[in-house]
Amino acid sequence: MNWDQIEGKWKQAKGSLKTQWGKLTDDDLDAIAGQRDKLVGKLQERYGYAKEEAQKRADEWVKTAGDGSPELHHTRGR
């Protein structure tokens, strides 16, 4: 997965994100709207991560966002 794919499938991605970071509210998820920089900011705010740590964790999440969620798997050949 990459950030462009996440933005396009944000409704499905929100569930995975909520599972990963339960402190994020529905309002937070609506505000993030699949944008990396907004997710990083919310992770800093809710979890107290330094910017670099929040970026690293966000990027790790996006790499595995499709795992276990059929709606988020990239389908080859489409």
Buried (B, 14 or more C-beta within 10 A) or exposed (E): BEBEBBBEBBEBBBEBBBEBBEEBEEEBBEBBEBBBEBBBBBBBEBEEBEEEBBBBBBBEBBEEBBEEBEEBBEEEEE
